[in-house]
Amino acid sequence: MLLKELLKKDITETVHLLWQDALADDAIEVTAPRMKEHGDYASNVAMKLTKLVNKAPMDIATEVACILTKKEYVEKAEAVAPG
């Protein structure tokens, strides 16, 4: 399994853990940012969930990042504002 696929799987599992079926699995995207200094991967999950779970995107991203940092293969995961 590619790292990007593994990351998407773990983000999807995290979403299900925290917010059950609030978001369809195929709505979650993992992409490489255009600018390398923005990290190796990014996800749209916080923006997709914000209205569905009535939370701010940064709060959602922080919760997801906190769980992802516990994964053996994740060196660092952080929530950052868009832009």
Secondary structure, 3 states (H helix, E strand, C coil): CCHHHHHHHHHHHHHHHHHCCCCCHHHCCEECCCCHHHCCCEECHHHHHHHHHCCCHHHHHHHHHHHHCCCCCCCCCCCCCCC
